[in-house]
């Protein structure tokens, strides 16, 4: 809810649940920290559209499965405990049980039908047992090598479909030439790592890997600083006492996982609020 005046002032949050709706009144302000997409959705629902969704970003990534008849992975294969960073891209090895991880994500995805989630839960338990027995007993490693553009120039634009109450992609720009060149270079380096893992991995790359291009599930910028937010105060333009933190506030993606940057933005807002009290 918003009060009157030349600038809207955040005074309350309307919450809706199975038992109905209720009002949470805000004494000092409202902080939106719901992620890149949900934060943008909340602002759109509240009628705040200026600059919202304009710089929606993610890390372009090429990834493919790995199968190596050895245990553990070779020392020159980077892992999440030692990601290989280059000037413009990074390589990472995720394993040894990526299929179990995918099934686990599917079993908890709220947007999937209940029957699909139950089936994914069963598959998760099967994979957990199978890969535990395989990876820990037999000399085999199953994982995924990812090649990621560290700081992409590409971005999309989010729009709000009020009839269906959901976000849509209003525009998706073609991957800029610079990002395409960096991703191609990263793939060449990743393939060099993969080739050292042996014939089984080269077969997996030939069958599947060449088609595995997407993003790294690091969405950011749904309400970016400098467009939707005042960069000095992190409050929504045209409002008072309404702030956004987390990945939604990022005008650019950090080179790696944005989790620590999300913490830093929240810490900075806490400093600003403490200084103004």
N, C-alpha and C positions, 0 to 999 in steps of 0.2 A: 504494500500500500504506500501511497505517496501523499504528502501534504501539499498545500497550495503554495503560491508564490511564483516568482519569475523562474526559479530553479526548483525542480522537484526535490523533495527531501524524503529520504527513506524513513518510514515510521513504523513499519510492521511487515511481517511475512505471513502470507496466507498458506496454510498447510492443508492438504487434502488427503484423506485416508479412507479406509473401508467404513469407518463409523461416521464419516462426514468431514466437514472442514472446520478449522479453528484458526485463531489469530494469535501470532506471537508478536508482541509489541517490542520495538527496538528502542532502547534508552539512548545509546550513543551512536548507533549506526548498524548497517547490515553488511556483512562480508560474504561474498559469493565465492565459494571454493569447490566447485562441482566438476572440474575438468573442462577441457577445451570445448566440448560439444554441449554438455548439460548447462554450463554457465551461460553460453550464448542462448540456449533455449529459454532459460529463466528470464534473461533480459528481454528477449523478443516477446515472451508472454506478458511481460510487464509494460509493453509498449515502448521500450527503449531500443531504438534501431540504429541510431547514428553511429556508423563505424563498426557495428557489431557484425562479426562474421567475415570481415573484409580480408583478413590475412590468415586464413586457415592453412596450416602447414603440416607436413610429416616428412620423415626421412625416406627418400627413395632407396630401395634395397633390392638386391638380387640375392637369392638364397637357393640352396639345393641340398638334398639329403646326402649323407655320407655313410658309407659302409666300409669298414676297414677290419681285416682279420688280424687284429692285434689289440692288446690291452696293456696299459692305457693308451690314449692317443699319442702320436709322436710328439716329442717335446717342441718341435717347431710349429705345431698347430696351435694357434692362439685359443684360449678359453676365456670364459667370462671372468676368471680370476686373473687373466693377463691379456686383455684385449689389445690387438695390434693397431696402433694409431699411426696414420700417415698424415701428410699435410692437408689433404682434402677428403680423405675417406678413412674408414676403419674396417677391419676384418675381425670377426668373432666366431668362435666355435661354440655352439649350443648343443649340449648332449649330457648324458648319452641316451636319453629316452624322450626324444621330441614328440613321438606319436602319442605317448602317454600324456604328455602335456597338452597336446591339441585336444585329446579326448576329454581331459579334465576341464579345459576351458569350455568345451561344448556342453558338458554336464551341468555347468553353472550359468550358462548364458540365458538370461531372462527372456530374450526375444525368440527363443526356439520353442517349438511345441513340447509339452511335457513328455510325450512318448519318446521324442528324439533325445531329450535330456536324460531320461532313464536308460535308454540304450547306450548313450555315451558314458554313463556311469558304469555300466557293466563292462564296456570296452576298456575303460580306464583300469578297472581291477584286473582284467585279463592282461593288458599291456604291462601293468605294474609287476605282475607275477612273471610274465614271459621275459621281460627285459631284465628283471632282477636275476633270473636264472641264467640268461644269456650273457649279460655283461659281466656279472660277478663270477661266473664259473668258466665260461668259454672265452677264448681270446678274440673277442669281436667288439667293435665300437660302432654304435649307431648315433648319428647326430646330424647337425645342420651347420654349414658354413654360410655366414652372411657377409655380404659386401655392401657397405652403406655410405651414401654421400653425407659427409659430416654436417655441412651448413648449406643446405639447398637454397637456391634462388626461387624455385617453383612454389606456387601456392594456389589455393582454390578460394572460392567465395561461398559462404553459407547463406541460405535464405530460409525463411520461416513459412511453412504451409499452415496457415491458421485453421483451415477446415479440418485437417488431420492432426493438428497439434504436433508437428514434427519438423525436423530440419531436413533440408534438401541441399544438394550441391547446385548452386545457381550457375557456377561456371568453373571449369577445370582447364587451366591453361596447359598448353603443350609443354612437356618437359623442356626447359631451356637447353640450348646447345651445350652450355658449360656443364650443367648437371648430367646430361647424357654422356659427355666426354669423361667426366669423373667416374660415373658409374661403370662405363666400359673399361676404364683403367683398373678400377677396383675388382671387376670380374676377372680380368687377366691375372692379377695378383692372387686372387682367391683360387683360380684354377691351378696356378703354380703350386699352391699349398695342397690342393686336392690331388694333383698328380703324384705327389710324394706319398700318398696314402695307399696307392696300389690300384690294381685292375678293378676291384669291386667298386671303388668309388668312381672311377672313370665311366663305368657302365651306368651307374646311377645318374651321373651328370648327363650322359648322352640321352638317356631315356626321359628324365624328368627335369633336371636342373636348368636346362636352357630356357625353359618356359616359366621359371619361378621368379617373377619380377613383380614387385609391389611396394609396400611401405613397411616400416618397422613398428607400426602401432604406437607411434609417439605423437598423437595429434596435439596441436598447439595453436594458439592465436585466435580462438573464437571471439575474444574481446580484447584485442591487442592494445598494449600501451602505445600511445601516440596516435591511435585512430579512435577506438572507443573509449580509451582511458586517458586521463591526464598523466603524463609520464612522471611527473614529480610527486603526485599524491596518490596515484593508483585508484582514484575515484572515477566513476562513470561520468563522462562529460554531460553537462546540463543537469546534474543532480548534486545533492548534498548527502553526505553520510552513507553513500552506497559505494562499496569497494569490491574489486575483483582481484584475486590472487591465484597462484598456480599456473598451470600450462596455458590457460586461456589468456593470460596477460602478456604472454611472450610475443614480441614483434618478430623475433628471429628464433630459430631453434639452436640450442647449444650443440656442440660437436658430438656429444654422446647422449646417453639416457638423460632425459630432462628432470629426473626425480630430485636431484640435489638443487637444481635451479628453482624448482617449485618451492622447496624449503626456504631458499634464500629470499624469494619474493615475499613469502609469508612473514619471514623474520623482519624484512624491511618495512612492511606495513605495520607490524607491531611496534617498531621503533618510531614510526611517524605518529601513530595513535598515542603512544606514551608521551611523545614530545608535545602533543597538542592538548593533553589533559591538564 
